Amino acid sequence: MRLFTLVMVLFTIGCKTSSPEPPKKPNIIFILADDLGYGDISSYNENSKIQTSNIDQLAAEGVIFTDAHTSSAVCTPTRYGILTGRYNWRSTLKKHVLNGYSKALIDQDRKTIAGFLKDNGYKTAGIGKWHLGWDWANVDAGNDSIDYAQKVKNSPVTRGFDYFYGFNGSLDMAPYVWIENEQPTMVPTKETVNTGKQVWWRKGPTSDDFVHEQVLPHITEKTVQFINENANKEEPFFVYMPLPAPHTPILPTEEFLGKSGLDNIYGDFVLMVDSVVGEVMKALDQQGIAENTILVFTSDNGCSNQADFDQLATKGHDPSYVFRGHKADIFEGGHRVPYVVRWPAKVKPGKSDQLVCTTDLFATAADVLDVTVKDNFAEDSYSFLSALGVESTLPKRESIVHHSINGSFAYRKGEYKAIFCPGSGGWSFPRPNDEAIKDLPPFQLYDLSKDIGEENNLQAEKPEILEQYRDELAKIVSDGRSTEGALQRNDGSEVWPQLSWMTSKQKE
């Protein structure tokens, strides 16, 4: 009995002194829509004629950000910013986007969020539209000389992803070939093209297993499969899910045709995107892992004019909501996007007006894991964890640099936004080469707290603010970073011709 009592005492003491198991790291899923407008989501737009029930549910269960922005008003550069935590204009791509034959944009030694999470115990997957380039076999001999039987080089699996399934450009950019990890799934034996309004895609090589109308469902199927196979494992996972929709070609399947009631297939395609979000949420619920999964939904820029804004207006729907402009523009409609974050285990539902950039996922994930971001990566990434109501000691974002398709810059801080070009810098009026540009002031300044539609240019009334903002932007460019850390000085005179005003200021 004495021996038994001693054993029980020792056992009890051992139980009391044992350390509790550390909390399991959350899974992270980042869903990126393509050309979806702020006003297309009914939880963001009280006048929306498109009822996005699944995204609305996500918003009701998470935090809805009302002042979130992409780092660029077009596809490729925003994707660069998301994955690197770095402003896109610091890369070699100073304007426009890549195409389906382009080589890798992200440098081999550049740390991506996928690589960072992989270093911290995550299994990482990218499924969908890449649009950041890779090196097709024999592409240097010309696009017609690509050897599709061979692996590609500098693929996503060399940029931090354990698994990748997707295609290189937009859904309207040839070649139309699936890549799994580094290997094309089939050698294309035909060419396809579509010239119809809204459904068009460029002529190019097409694999038999690449059916444009089924690309979005296929990506969804692959993502759900990955979730099911990796749920409830010791190793957490990160899924980057860049959708090709509702970008052109606008191809809702038969199930969604006419469902929006807008007499416009764009609205139907938006509802199909909403359904994709619902499928991901359903998979998380079925696997019992929704509670400890950070699910983020956003868009890569504003809505494209391919949606046919004039026709949608006849139905009372505006994809840009109250904002000026659309995709490609330096105006708010080009880069202000819906941004919803759900994490039931830690985050209470709510709304936040915290300024957020799509570069900020990187620092936020590091903050969640309590891991320090080193000086040589994620130079323009701020944690928004505190805006989710989760304790954080890291500084919040107080300013942001905007960038348009032609390389024009804007700088936002507080209520003011300075635009360093005379027009839209994109596709809406006044375009960069429009005759009307000649009669406009070279710069623009708007008080967004009073003029969210960017109609009243204050550049002549408040030159001191414009001067201050251009100095701050010049410093962010030349320092090589906007966050605290070791500076990476760079002279903009050679690589940022759009910032001639900046370099001349530095020389004074």
Helices and strands as residue ranges (DSSP letters): H 2-17, E 27-33, G 38-40, H 53-61, E 63-65, E 68-69, H 75-84, G 88-90, H 113-119, E 123-129, G 139-141, G 143-145, G 156-158, E 163-167, E 179-180, E 183-184, E 190-194, E 201-206, G 212-214, H 215-230, E 237-242, H 265-287, E 293-299, G 305-307, H 309-313, H 332-335, E 339-342, E 350-352, E 356-357, G 358-360, H 361-369, G 385-388, E 399-403, E 409-413, E 416-419, G 435-439, E 444-447, H 463-479, H 492-495, G 497-499, H 500-507
